[in-house]
Amino acid sequence: MSWLASVIGFLPLLVKGALVTLEITLLAIILSAIISFIIGLMRLSKHRTVRIIATMYVEVLRGTSLLVQLFWLYFALPMLLDVQIPAMTAAILALGMNYGAYGSEVVRSSILSVPRGQYEAATALNMGPWLRMRRIILPQALSLMLPSFGNLQIELLKGTSLVYLITLTDLTYQGMLLRTYDSSSTAQIFAALLIMYFILSYALTLLIRFAERRMARGRA
């Protein structure tokens, strides 16, 4: 009972941190989705320069540490520009740009997976490239993207645990703060963190599965 009482006593601060984590996650997901589609479509461009720029973006963002990118945006870039970037903005940018690079590969591969006959049929109907992409290709590719996008969003949620290092009062920050004041309850604190991260990630999983079912029903 004392173990349970300790966990219940921690909940108000942990819930406060979970709300910050949820805010960062949702905003970063929106940004990463936008970047995923922009860079993914750029990698399919007929123009070599556009493809090179998109490829460089993907390789640099995937080939470097998310933590270093976060530190660069929050500590290094403001020194170069002489402008202080808010911690929340730096966190959303770092997460959105990093997972957007991974998501662009999902977009690119899903579009390429659409049968070639669909392109030919749309061309036969005298559809232009953008109309063909919007009306024929993307609706089919979206159903292929959702499972991989779902995995990326859950990874993004777990990646938010790094933002406490730039002083954001997220779920991990609150847990570390509680541990500072009561190190004897370390096990209870980290157990509560595990449970809360699981609840958040499982909620995301359910939303993604719901979207997959709706998409499958629409195709049927």
PLY file of the C-alpha trace (Angstrom):
ply
format ascii 1.0
element vertex 220
property float x
property float y
property float z
element edge 219
property int vertex1
property int vertex2
end_header
0.00 0.00 0.00
2.84 2.41 0.78
4.23 1.79 -2.74
0.83 2.62 -4.28
0.45 5.67 -2.04
3.84 6.95 -3.21
2.85 6.58 -6.88
-0.47 8.36 -6.29
1.40 11.18 -4.57
3.61 11.61 -7.65
0.70 11.71 -10.11
-0.13 15.46 -10.15
3.40 16.44 -11.24
3.66 13.53 -13.68
0.30 14.38 -15.28
1.47 17.98 -15.65
4.59 16.73 -17.41
2.55 14.31 -19.56
0.50 17.24 -20.88
3.70 18.99 -21.99
4.91 15.76 -23.60
1.59 15.38 -25.41
1.70 18.96 -26.69
5.23 18.53 -28.04
4.31 15.18 -29.60
1.21 16.43 -31.42
2.90 19.56 -32.81
6.00 17.59 -33.84
3.80 14.97 -35.55
2.11 17.69 -37.61
5.47 19.19 -38.60
7.01 15.80 -39.39
4.02 14.86 -41.57
4.35 18.09 -43.58
8.11 17.58 -44.01
7.60 13.90 -44.89
5.35 14.73 -47.82
7.41 17.68 -49.06
10.74 15.84 -48.97
9.20 12.55 -50.13
7.72 14.21 -53.21
10.94 16.13 -53.83
12.82 12.82 -53.94
10.48 11.71 -56.73
10.99 14.91 -58.73
12.15 14.75 -62.35
14.64 17.53 -61.58
18.00 16.21 -60.44
18.82 19.28 -58.32
15.59 18.93 -56.35
16.29 15.23 -55.75
19.86 15.98 -54.58
18.67 18.63 -52.09
16.04 16.26 -50.67
18.51 13.38 -50.47
21.05 15.53 -48.64
18.39 16.58 -46.14
17.41 12.97 -45.48
20.96 11.67 -45.16
22.11 14.47 -42.83
19.08 14.28 -40.54
19.07 10.47 -40.40
22.84 10.23 -40.09
23.22 12.50 -37.07
22.00 12.19 -33.49
18.61 13.63 -32.56
20.13 14.81 -29.28
22.88 16.72 -31.12
20.29 18.26 -33.44
18.28 19.34 -30.40
21.35 20.90 -28.77
22.33 22.57 -32.05
18.95 24.27 -32.40
18.72 25.34 -28.77
22.34 26.19 -27.88
24.42 26.64 -31.06
22.08 28.22 -33.62
21.02 31.12 -31.35
24.73 31.99 -30.88
25.20 32.14 -34.65
22.01 34.14 -35.31
22.09 36.12 -32.07
18.44 35.17 -31.53
17.21 32.97 -28.68
14.98 30.11 -29.83
12.38 29.08 -27.21
12.91 25.58 -25.83
9.47 24.43 -27.01
10.16 25.66 -30.55
13.58 23.99 -30.62
12.10 20.69 -29.41
9.30 20.69 -31.99
11.69 21.64 -34.80
14.27 18.99 -33.89
11.71 16.20 -33.55
9.69 17.26 -36.59
12.71 17.61 -38.85
14.33 14.38 -37.69
11.28 12.16 -37.98
10.21 14.00 -41.12
13.40 12.71 -42.74
12.46 9.14 -41.85
8.85 9.74 -42.88
9.90 11.01 -46.31
11.23 7.55 -47.09
7.84 6.09 -46.15
6.11 8.54 -48.50
8.53 7.87 -51.34
8.41 4.08 -51.08
4.60 4.01 -50.68
4.08 6.12 -53.79
6.47 3.91 -55.74
4.49 0.86 -54.55
1.33 2.00 -56.34
0.95 -0.19 -59.46
2.26 1.40 -62.64
-1.06 0.72 -64.33
-2.69 3.37 -62.12
-0.35 6.01 -63.52
-1.06 4.89 -67.06
-4.83 4.89 -66.53
-4.72 8.42 -65.05
-2.58 9.62 -67.97
-5.06 8.06 -70.41
-7.79 10.13 -68.72
-5.73 13.24 -69.54
-4.95 14.00 -65.88
-2.01 16.31 -65.16
0.78 15.23 -62.76
-0.62 17.02 -59.69
-4.23 15.98 -60.32
-3.07 12.40 -60.90
-1.09 12.45 -57.67
-3.92 14.01 -55.62
-6.84 11.99 -56.97
-5.34 8.63 -57.88
-1.89 7.95 -56.42
-1.92 9.50 -52.93
-5.27 7.97 -51.81
-3.85 4.51 -52.57
-0.42 5.28 -51.13
-1.86 6.63 -47.86
-3.15 3.22 -46.81
0.36 1.84 -47.35
1.93 4.68 -45.35
-0.21 4.44 -42.22
1.41 1.42 -40.48
4.94 2.81 -40.95
3.83 6.31 -40.01
2.26 4.86 -36.87
5.56 3.29 -35.83
7.37 6.58 -36.45
4.88 8.56 -34.36
5.36 6.20 -31.42
9.14 6.55 -31.80
8.67 10.33 -31.88
6.70 10.18 -28.64
9.51 8.25 -26.97
12.03 10.70 -28.46
10.40 13.53 -26.52
12.10 12.15 -23.40
15.24 13.99 -24.57
13.69 17.45 -24.38
14.12 17.65 -20.60
17.81 18.25 -21.36
16.89 21.71 -22.69
14.84 22.49 -19.56
11.38 21.63 -20.87
9.17 20.38 -18.04
7.98 17.26 -19.83
7.15 13.89 -18.31
10.78 12.79 -17.97
11.77 16.15 -16.44
9.10 15.83 -13.77
10.22 12.29 -13.01
13.83 13.35 -12.63
12.75 16.28 -10.47
10.79 13.98 -8.15
13.77 11.65 -7.94
16.00 14.58 -6.91
13.73 15.33 -3.95
13.09 11.70 -2.98
15.78 9.33 -4.23
14.43 6.55 -2.01
11.38 6.34 -4.31
13.41 5.94 -7.52
11.82 2.58 -8.37
8.28 3.92 -7.93
9.01 7.06 -9.94
10.49 5.23 -12.91
7.73 2.62 -12.77
5.17 5.43 -12.99
7.09 6.93 -15.93
7.06 3.60 -17.76
3.33 3.21 -17.23
2.52 6.75 -18.39
4.67 6.50 -21.52
2.98 3.18 -22.28
-0.48 4.74 -21.88
0.42 7.61 -24.24
1.97 5.32 -26.86
-0.93 2.86 -26.67
-3.41 5.71 -27.17
-1.47 6.69 -30.31
-1.54 3.06 -31.47
-5.33 2.93 -31.09
-5.74 6.14 -33.07
-3.56 4.81 -35.87
-5.46 1.51 -35.98
-8.73 3.43 -36.15
-7.38 5.47 -39.08
-6.25 2.27 -40.82
-9.72 0.75 -40.46
-11.37 3.88 -41.82
-8.94 3.96 -44.73
-9.53 0.27 -45.51
-13.30 0.79 -45.34
-13.02 3.76 -47.70
-11.06 1.71 -50.23
-13.58 -1.12 -49.99
0 1
1 2
2 3
3 4
4 5
5 6
6 7
7 8
8 9
9 10
10 11
11 12
12 13
13 14
14 15
15 16
16 17
17 18
18 19
19 20
20 21
21 22
22 23
23 24
24 25
25 26
26 27
27 28
28 29
29 30
30 31
31 32
32 33
33 34
34 35
35 36
36 37
37 38
38 39
39 40
40 41
41 42
42 43
43 44
44 45
45 46
46 47
47 48
48 49
49 50
50 51
51 52
52 53
53 54
54 55
55 56
56 57
57 58
58 59
59 60
60 61
61 62
62 63
63 64
64 65
65 66
66 67
67 68
68 69
69 70
70 71
71 72
72 73
73 74
74 75
75 76
76 77
77 78
78 79
79 80
80 81
81 82
82 83
83 84
84 85
85 86
86 87
87 88
88 89
89 90
90 91
91 92
92 93
93 94
94 95
95 96
96 97
97 98
98 99
99 100
100 101
101 102
102 103
103 104
104 105
105 106
106 107
107 108
108 109
109 110
110 111
111 112
112 113
113 114
114 115
115 116
116 117
117 118
118 119
119 120
120 121
121 122
122 123
123 124
124 125
125 126
126 127
127 128
128 129
129 130
130 131
131 132
132 133
133 134
134 135
135 136
136 137
137 138
138 139
139 140
140 141
141 142
142 143
143 144
144 145
145 146
146 147
147 148
148 149
149 150
150 151
151 152
152 153
153 154
154 155
155 156
156 157
157 158
158 159
159 160
160 161
161 162
162 163
163 164
164 165
165 166
166 167
167 168
168 169
169 170
170 171
171 172
172 173
173 174
174 175
175 176
176 177
177 178
178 179
179 180
180 181
181 182
182 183
183 184
184 185
185 186
186 187
187 188
188 189
189 190
190 191
191 192
192 193
193 194
194 195
195 196
196 197
197 198
198 199
199 200
200 201
201 202
202 203
203 204
204 205
205 206
206 207
207 208
208 209
209 210
210 211
211 212
212 213
213 214
214 215
215 216
216 217
217 218
218 219
